[in-house]
Amino acid sequence: RWWSSPAVLIPLGGVLPFGVVFVEVYYVVASFWNYKFYFVFDLMLAVLLMLVVVTSCSAIVVTYVLLQAEDYRWPWVAFLSGAWCALYIFLYTCV
């Protein structure tokens, strides 16, 4: 089963949390490059809380898929699937 391999689950585990914060990151980066101040900090806090919840849920789903496939490498895969969201955000802000 190709869909239960760590090489597939790790990058896909970060896509959903990145999709949650994509719009907010866009506004922050756009205000930074346009030399404007970003004043919507309460919305940023709400997006941060949503990011934590969605990253936790996606790591739980990745762990469930790996445990169903009887893969013993689930702790690192669950951690790295959430960490790939940070990599996606970093690459998005660089490009």
HELIX and SHEET records of a PDB file:
HELIX    1   1 TRP A    2  SER A    4  5                                   3    
HELIX    2   2 PRO A    6  GLY A   13  1                                   8    
HELIX    3   3 VAL A   15  TRP A   33  1                                  19    
HELIX    4   4 PHE A   41  GLN A   68  1                                  28    
HELIX    5   5 TRP A   74  CYS A   94  1                                  21    
END                                                                             
